[in-house]
Amino acid sequence: MPIPEDRPIHLPASGPADRRRFLTVLSQTFLALWGLGAAAVVGAYLKAPEKREAERTVSAGLLADYRVGEGRLVRHGVTPFYVVRLDATRVLALSAVCTHVRCILGYEPARRTLVCPCHDGRFDLSGNVLSGPPPRPLPSYPVSVRAGEIFVQV
Ligand code: FES
């Protein structure tokens, strides 16, 4: 229906009170959204990190690929470790980081010892210090063999 041209159109009045109300609602909305965002950031910061099984379990290869007595260095970030096959079924995992000044150890299969190239510290396959300056034994890690594959929990 067309609007007759002789009738005036009345728009709603907008005065300073309407603008003030609009700016108040706008600023409250902005502050509420900012508060939610800040709370989400703080919550994410305070939340404990999840320890996922898959991230902490490292494959060390197939058991059949290790000879009895053989040890291999597995480079896993800041926690490199040795996997040593003791016999037909038993495997162990020991830290490869010397407890003295954190040099990376070498493995001597003939003596079944871990040897530090820095100050000649020596460890047995239980992680015990045999000689040298290391102040503590080596940490060991749980090992499981599933479907012929070696998994180490670090
Ligand atoms: S760093 Fe290994 S014995 Fe000193």
Residues whose N, C-alpha, C, O or C-beta is under 5 A from the ligand:
A	BS01	FES	C98 H100 V101 R102 C103 C116 C118 H119 D120 G121 G132 P133 P134
